[in-house]
Amino acid sequence: MDHLFDLDSDPEVMRFINGGTPTPRDVIEHDLLPRFLSYYERFAGYGFWAAIDKATGEFLGWFHFRPPEGASPGEVELGYRLRQAAWGQGYGTEASRALIRKGFTECRQLRPLRHHPP
């Protein structure tokens, strides 16, 4: 919970999501976190994953691989949010490649969607 709050409290991180507005702690606790966890119950093989630095154990952010709301069967969305300290270090590329590989092998996902905030 604290890691998500810290991540979403950084205006530079949130600039790419909503223009820079931090997410209130109660929204993370009562809305976002339960929504993140619900994917594990509803969709086998999909969900959210924490990005952790192997050397330090430091929380870097998260990645998701999930069917978006209202999507057609077989469509999936890949997204991530990383702390500024992790930007430019290759974590986005490494984890995205792993999730795409998972989609095409384990989940038999063949129609990835692409979306990025304005």
Secondary structure, DSSP 8 states (H G I E B T S, - for coil): -HHHHHHHT-HHHHHHHHSS----HHHIIIIIHHHHHHHHHHSTT-EEEEEE-TTT--EEEEEEEE--TT--TTEEEEEEEE-GGGTTTTHHHHHHHHHHHHHHHTS---EEE-----
